[in-house]
Amino acid sequence: MRIIPDYCQKEILPALDRLWKDNGSLESFHYFEDTAYAFAMNETAGPAGPEVVVLGTGVPEVLLRAFRFPFRYLLGGSHAMTAHSDDLVPRDTDPVSRSVLGSVYASERIDPERTLFLIPVHSDSMRKISYLLKEDGFRTFTLDIPPDHADGRSVRQWEDQLVMMADAIAAHTHKRLSLRGIRQAARSVSSARFRLSEFVRHTSGRCDAITGAGRMLVRNSYFFAGDLDIWSRQLAALQQETAARAAHCPPCSRPRILLAGSPVFFPNYKVPFLIEDAGLSIEDCIDATTIIQEELLRPEALRSMRHALHVIADSSYRHEASSAFVLNDALMDAVSTKIRGGRVEGVIFHILKGQIEYDFELERLTKMFEYYDIPVFRLETDYQDQDVEQLRIRLEAFCEMLTQARRSPGNITA
């Protein structure tokens, strides 16, 4: 099938080459590039028997890992895979959902006969995909994310769905969910996420130690890793290496921006590459995937199976920041916390065409940005390259505006 080698030559290798050029001198970074390559090329073959595939990141990871059974994510991020689904869904379906669907049909390693697809529905686009896969005979389990955080019944509805999902996984894999498995998974997941938060915190404002796009790859690779313990050890080595480099580098002199909105998935790193080419530094990235990575569970606090399922449902629902909600409070709170930290000089709010729900959130966020006197740049794009030069010019102008603001009287931003 020609799409796989073309996909590698046109998307994966150019992205990895750029990341290698900017961060390749970090020996520990090689592991994360290799992990991204294997994931994007679907080289992590599934088991000989049944398999579990998760579309997106909206399923609580602790429950998945508690089964001690291999699973993998399909996240999107490929223009080639998006094009592969052109005849399957309407054109207004967002690029992430279309890319995920294209990956399902293009992959030679996904066997519909032995695969259970878990589909958290956070948008109309994902609902279309769920319907299409069911119509084509795929085994699916759909989770409807309750849209109102303020509704007291929402967590219970989410918990009920997670219980049914666990039953569906158990029936498909012939594996039994246990409290011991949940606790062990919570320990492994929380340890890896804590390590990641420490890495992000220590490399913040150190663009000479590792680029913003490089840190984004590390964040993305969390979802690519089969063994989180190995991933954590590799991240510890990378943190040690970047710390040694940062000790000999001055703080980043570029204007520091926060990238928020639609998630950016490897290999489509058009947006972070453009931001850095324009002279800006990505201080941090906040979206549905990174907010999930902030969720930590204490294994010893999970007293019984019933209590554990309730805690997981409540915690995961509070950390869910996809476009599913009437008001995306998790995104609002995370951005607010980062802005109050005082290190962000501007915000780039990324909106993928078709994900108009994020525009609704931008209206709320803009009021907060105005209160803190933080300039915001709305960047709407898709997975294609036709708009690259236009976006580059606009981002360079935004960078110049932030640079001039630094020089204004009374501004003490370093």
C-alpha positions as CSV (number, residue, x, y, z in Angstrom):
1,M,0.0,0.0,0.0
2,R,1.7,3.2,-1.2
3,I,0.3,5.4,1.5
4,I,2.7,4.1,4.2
5,P,6.0,4.8,2.4
6,D,4.7,8.2,1.1
7,Y,3.5,9.0,4.6
8,C,7.0,8.3,6.0
9,Q,8.8,10.3,3.3
10,K,6.5,13.3,3.3
11,E,5.5,13.6,7.0
12,I,7.4,11.5,9.5
13,L,11.0,11.9,8.3
14,P,10.8,15.7,7.7
15,A,9.4,16.2,11.2
16,L,12.0,14.0,12.8
17,D,14.8,15.6,10.7
18,R,13.8,19.0,12.0
19,L,13.6,17.8,15.6
20,W,16.9,16.1,15.2
21,K,18.5,19.2,13.8
22,D,17.4,21.3,16.8
23,N,17.7,18.7,19.6
24,G,19.8,15.9,18.3
25,S,22.9,16.8,20.3
26,L,20.9,15.6,23.4
27,E,21.8,11.9,23.4
28,S,18.7,11.0,25.5
29,F,16.4,12.6,23.0
30,H,17.0,9.8,20.5
31,Y,14.8,7.4,22.4
32,F,11.8,9.8,22.1
33,E,12.4,10.2,18.3
34,D,12.7,6.5,17.9
35,T,9.5,6.0,19.9
36,A,7.6,8.5,17.8
37,Y,8.8,6.9,14.6
38,A,7.7,3.4,15.7
39,F,4.4,4.7,16.7
40,A,3.7,6.7,13.6
41,M,4.7,3.9,11.4
42,N,2.6,1.5,13.5
43,E,5.6,-0.8,14.0
44,T,4.5,-1.7,17.5
45,A,2.6,-4.8,16.4
46,G,-0.3,-5.9,18.5
47,P,-0.6,-9.3,20.3
48,A,-1.4,-12.5,18.3
49,G,-4.9,-12.6,19.9
50,P,-7.4,-9.8,20.6
51,E,-6.3,-6.1,20.6
52,V,-7.6,-2.9,22.1
53,V,-7.3,0.4,20.2
54,V,-8.3,3.8,21.7
55,L,-9.4,6.7,19.4
56,G,-8.1,9.8,21.1
57,T,-7.0,10.2,24.8
58,G,-10.4,10.5,26.5
59,V,-10.4,7.0,28.2
60,P,-8.9,6.9,31.7
61,E,-5.5,5.4,31.2
62,V,-5.4,3.8,34.6
63,L,-8.3,1.5,33.7
64,L,-6.6,0.5,30.4
65,R,-3.3,-0.4,32.0
66,A,-5.0,-2.1,34.9
67,F,-5.9,-5.0,32.6
68,R,-2.2,-5.6,31.9
69,F,-3.0,-6.1,28.3
70,P,-1.5,-4.3,25.3
71,F,-3.4,-1.4,23.9
72,R,-2.6,1.5,21.7
73,Y,-3.8,5.0,20.9
74,L,-4.8,6.5,17.5
75,L,-4.4,10.2,17.9
76,G,-4.4,11.7,14.4
77,G,-1.9,14.2,13.2
78,S,-1.3,13.0,9.7
79,H,-2.3,14.8,6.5
80,A,-1.8,11.6,4.5
81,M,-4.1,9.7,6.7
82,T,-6.6,12.5,6.5
83,A,-6.6,12.4,2.8
84,H,-7.1,8.6,3.0
85,S,-10.5,9.2,4.6
86,D,-11.7,11.8,2.1
87,D,-14.4,9.5,0.7
88,L,-15.5,8.2,4.0
89,V,-16.8,11.2,6.0
90,P,-18.1,14.7,5.1
91,R,-15.5,17.4,4.4
92,D,-16.4,19.4,7.5
93,T,-15.1,16.6,9.7
94,D,-12.1,17.9,11.6
95,P,-8.6,16.9,10.5
96,V,-7.8,15.0,13.7
97,S,-10.9,12.8,13.5
98,R,-10.3,12.2,9.7
99,S,-6.7,11.3,10.4
100,V,-7.7,8.8,13.0
101,L,-10.2,7.2,10.7
102,G,-7.7,7.1,7.8
103,S,-5.3,5.3,10.2
104,V,-7.9,2.6,10.9
105,Y,-8.5,1.9,7.3
106,A,-4.9,2.3,6.1
107,S,-3.2,0.2,8.7
108,E,-2.3,-3.3,7.8
109,R,-1.6,-4.2,11.4
110,I,-5.2,-3.5,12.7
111,D,-7.3,-6.6,12.2
112,P,-11.0,-5.7,12.5
113,E,-11.8,-9.3,13.5
114,R,-9.8,-9.1,16.7
115,T,-9.8,-5.4,17.6
116,L,-12.0,-3.6,20.0
117,F,-12.2,0.1,19.4
118,L,-12.8,2.4,22.4
119,I,-14.3,5.7,21.2
120,P,-14.8,8.6,23.6
121,V,-17.2,10.9,21.8
122,H,-16.2,14.5,22.3
123,S,-17.4,16.0,19.1
124,D,-19.8,15.5,16.2
125,S,-16.9,14.4,14.1
126,M,-16.0,11.6,16.4
127,R,-19.7,10.6,16.6
128,K,-19.6,10.3,12.8
129,I,-16.6,8.1,13.0
130,S,-18.1,5.9,15.6
131,Y,-21.2,5.4,13.5
132,L,-19.2,4.6,10.4
133,L,-17.0,2.0,12.1
134,K,-20.1,0.3,13.5
135,E,-21.8,0.3,10.1
136,D,-18.7,-1.3,8.6
137,G,-18.8,-4.1,11.2
138,F,-16.0,-3.0,13.5
139,R,-16.2,-3.9,17.2
140,T,-16.7,-0.7,19.0
141,F,-17.5,0.6,22.5
142,T,-18.6,4.3,22.5
143,L,-18.4,6.5,25.6
144,D,-20.5,9.6,25.6
145,I,-18.8,12.3,27.6
146,P,-21.5,14.1,29.7
147,P,-21.4,17.7,28.4
148,D,-22.1,19.6,31.6
149,H,-19.6,19.8,34.4
150,A,-22.1,21.6,36.6
151,D,-24.6,18.8,36.5
152,G,-24.3,16.7,39.6
153,R,-25.3,13.6,37.7
154,S,-22.5,13.8,35.2
155,V,-19.8,12.0,37.2
156,R,-22.2,9.1,37.9
157,Q,-23.1,8.9,34.3
158,W,-19.5,8.8,33.4
159,E,-18.7,6.2,36.0
160,D,-21.5,3.9,34.7
161,Q,-20.0,4.1,31.3
162,L,-16.5,3.2,32.5
163,V,-17.9,0.2,34.3
164,M,-19.6,-1.0,31.1
165,M,-16.4,-0.3,29.2
166,A,-14.4,-2.4,31.7
167,D,-16.8,-5.2,31.2
168,A,-16.5,-4.9,27.4
169,I,-12.7,-5.0,27.6
170,A,-12.8,-8.0,30.0
171,A,-15.1,-9.9,27.6
172,H,-12.9,-9.1,24.6
173,T,-9.5,-9.8,26.2
174,H,-10.5,-12.5,28.6
175,K,-8.6,-10.5,31.3
176,R,-10.0,-9.7,34.7
177,L,-9.9,-6.2,36.2
178,S,-8.7,-6.3,39.8
179,L,-8.1,-3.7,42.6
180,R,-4.5,-4.8,42.7
181,G,-4.1,-4.1,39.0
182,I,-5.8,-0.7,39.3
183,R,-3.4,0.3,42.1
184,Q,-0.3,-0.9,40.2
185,A,-1.5,1.0,37.1
186,A,-2.2,4.1,39.2
187,R,1.3,4.0,40.7
188,S,3.0,3.6,37.2
189,V,0.9,6.2,35.5
190,S,1.1,8.8,38.3
191,S,4.9,8.3,38.6
192,A,5.4,8.8,34.8
193,R,3.1,11.9,34.8
194,F,4.9,13.4,37.8
195,R,8.2,12.9,36.1
196,L,6.8,14.6,33.0
197,S,5.5,17.6,35.0
198,E,9.0,18.0,36.6
199,F,10.7,17.8,33.2
200,V,8.3,20.5,31.8
201,R,8.8,22.7,34.9
202,H,12.7,22.4,34.8
203,T,13.0,23.1,31.1
204,S,10.5,26.0,31.0
205,G,12.2,29.1,29.7
206,R,15.2,27.2,28.6
207,C,14.8,27.1,24.8
208,D,18.6,26.7,24.4
209,A,18.4,23.4,26.4
210,I,15.6,21.9,24.4
211,T,13.2,23.5,21.9
212,G,9.5,23.9,22.5
213,A,8.7,21.5,19.7
214,G,11.2,19.0,21.3
215,R,9.3,19.2,24.6
216,M,6.0,18.7,22.7
217,L,7.4,15.5,21.2
218,V,8.3,14.3,24.7
219,R,4.7,15.1,25.8
220,N,3.3,13.3,22.8
221,S,5.6,10.3,23.3
222,Y,3.9,9.6,26.6
223,F,1.0,8.2,24.5
224,F,3.3,6.3,22.2
225,A,5.1,4.3,24.9
226,G,4.1,0.7,25.7
227,D,6.1,0.5,28.9
228,L,5.8,3.6,31.0
229,D,8.5,2.6,33.4
230,I,11.1,2.5,30.6
231,W,9.7,5.8,29.3
232,S,10.1,7.4,32.8
233,R,13.7,6.2,33.1
234,Q,14.5,7.7,29.6
235,L,12.8,10.9,30.6
236,A,14.9,11.1,33.8
237,A,18.1,10.8,31.7
238,L,16.8,13.5,29.4
239,Q,16.0,15.8,32.3
240,Q,19.5,15.3,33.7
241,E,21.1,16.1,30.3
242,T,19.0,19.2,29.7
243,A,19.7,20.4,33.3
244,A,23.4,20.1,32.6
245,R,23.1,22.1,29.4
246,A,20.8,24.7,31.0
247,A,23.4,25.4,33.7
248,H,25.7,26.8,31.0
249,C,22.9,28.7,29.0
250,P,21.3,32.0,29.7
251,P,17.5,32.1,30.0
252,C,15.7,32.1,26.7
253,S,15.7,35.6,25.3
254,R,12.8,35.1,22.9
255,P,9.3,36.2,23.7
256,R,7.6,33.4,25.7
257,I,4.2,32.3,24.5
258,L,1.6,29.8,25.6
259,L,0.2,27.5,22.9
260,A,-3.4,26.5,23.7
261,G,-6.5,25.2,22.0
262,S,-6.7,22.3,19.5
263,P,-4.1,19.6,20.4
264,V,-1.0,19.2,18.2
265,F,-0.1,15.6,17.4
266,F,3.0,14.2,15.8
267,P,3.9,14.1,12.9
268,N,2.0,17.3,12.0
269,Y,4.2,19.9,13.8
270,K,3.6,22.7,11.3
271,V,2.4,25.0,14.1
272,P,5.2,24.6,16.6
273,F,7.8,24.8,13.9
274,L,6.3,28.0,12.5
275,I,6.1,29.5,16.0
276,E,9.8,28.9,16.6
277,D,10.8,30.1,13.1
278,A,9.0,33.3,13.8
279,G,11.3,34.0,16.8
280,L,9.0,32.9,19.6
281,S,9.6,30.4,22.4
282,I,6.9,28.0,23.4
283,E,6.8,28.3,27.2
284,D,4.3,25.6,27.5
285,C,1.4,23.9,25.7
286,I,-2.0,23.5,27.2
287,D,-4.7,21.4,25.6
288,A,-6.8,18.3,26.3
289,T,-3.9,15.9,26.2
290,T,-1.5,17.9,28.4
291,I,-4.3,18.5,31.0
292,I,-4.9,14.8,31.2
293,Q,-1.2,14.4,32.0
294,E,-1.6,16.5,35.1
295,E,-4.0,14.0,36.7
296,L,-2.3,12.1,39.5
297,L,-3.9,9.3,41.6
298,R,-2.7,7.9,44.9
299,P,-2.9,4.1,44.8
300,E,-3.2,3.7,48.6
301,A,-6.3,5.9,48.5
302,L,-8.2,3.4,46.3
303,R,-9.9,1.4,49.1
304,S,-12.1,-1.0,47.1
305,M,-13.0,-1.8,43.6
306,R,-16.2,0.3,43.7
307,H,-14.4,3.2,45.4
308,A,-11.5,3.0,42.9
309,L,-14.0,3.2,39.9
310,H,-15.7,6.2,41.5
311,V,-12.4,8.0,42.1
312,I,-11.1,7.3,38.6
313,A,-14.4,8.5,37.1
314,D,-14.5,11.7,39.2
315,S,-10.8,12.5,38.6
316,S,-10.8,11.8,34.9
317,Y,-13.9,13.8,34.3
318,R,-12.5,16.8,36.1
319,H,-9.4,16.6,34.0
320,E,-11.2,16.1,30.7
321,A,-10.7,19.2,28.6
322,S,-11.8,18.2,25.1
323,S,-14.3,20.1,23.1
324,A,-17.2,18.1,24.6
325,F,-18.3,20.5,27.2
326,V,-20.8,23.3,27.4
327,L,-18.1,25.2,29.3
328,N,-14.6,23.8,29.2
329,D,-13.7,24.6,32.8
330,A,-10.6,22.3,32.9
331,L,-9.1,24.2,30.0
332,M,-10.0,27.6,31.5
333,D,-8.5,26.7,34.9
334,A,-5.3,25.3,33.4
335,V,-4.7,28.4,31.2
336,S,-5.5,30.7,34.1
337,T,-3.0,29.0,36.4
338,K,-0.3,29.3,33.7
339,I,-1.0,32.9,33.0
340,R,-0.9,33.8,36.8
341,G,2.5,32.2,36.9
342,G,3.8,35.4,35.3
343,R,6.1,33.9,32.7
344,V,3.8,34.0,29.6
345,E,4.1,37.1,27.4
346,G,1.6,36.1,24.8
347,V,-0.9,33.4,23.8
348,I,-1.3,31.6,20.5
349,F,-4.7,29.9,20.5
350,H,-4.6,27.2,17.9
351,I,-7.9,26.2,16.2
352,L,-8.0,23.4,13.6
353,K,-10.5,23.9,10.9
354,G,-13.6,21.9,11.9
355,Q,-13.0,22.2,15.6
356,I,-15.1,25.3,16.0
357,E,-16.0,24.4,19.6
358,Y,-12.6,25.9,20.7
359,D,-13.7,29.3,19.3
360,F,-16.5,29.3,21.9
361,E,-13.9,28.9,24.6
362,L,-11.6,31.6,23.1
363,E,-14.3,34.1,23.8
364,R,-14.3,33.3,27.5
365,L,-10.5,33.1,27.6
366,T,-10.0,36.4,25.8
367,K,-11.7,38.3,28.8
368,M,-9.1,36.8,31.1
369,F,-6.2,37.6,28.7
370,E,-7.4,41.2,28.6
371,Y,-7.5,41.4,32.4
372,Y,-3.9,40.2,32.6
373,D,-2.9,42.4,29.6
374,I,-1.7,39.3,27.6
375,P,-1.9,39.6,23.8
376,V,-3.6,36.7,22.0
377,F,-3.1,35.4,18.5
378,R,-5.8,33.3,17.0
379,L,-4.2,30.8,14.6
380,E,-6.7,28.8,12.5
381,T,-5.2,26.2,10.1
382,D,-5.4,22.6,9.0
383,Y,-2.9,19.8,8.2
384,Q,-2.0,21.2,4.8
385,D,0.9,23.6,3.9
386,Q,-0.7,26.1,1.6
387,D,-1.0,28.7,4.4
388,V,2.5,28.4,5.8
389,E,3.9,31.6,4.4
390,Q,0.9,33.6,5.3
391,L,1.0,32.3,8.9
392,R,4.7,32.9,9.1
393,I,4.3,36.6,8.2
394,R,1.5,37.0,10.8
395,L,3.5,35.2,13.5
396,E,6.6,37.3,12.8
397,A,4.4,40.4,13.3
398,F,3.1,39.0,16.6
399,C,6.7,38.3,17.7
400,E,7.7,41.9,16.8
401,M,4.8,43.3,18.8
402,L,5.8,41.2,21.9
403,T,9.4,42.3,21.5
404,Q,8.4,46.0,21.3
405,A,6.2,45.5,24.4
406,R,9.3,44.4,26.3
407,R,10.9,47.7,25.6
408,S,8.0,49.8,26.7
409,P,8.5,51.9,29.8
410,G,7.6,50.1,33.0
411,N,7.9,46.7,31.5
412,I,10.3,44.6,33.5
413,T,9.9,41.3,31.6
414,A,13.3,39.7,31.1
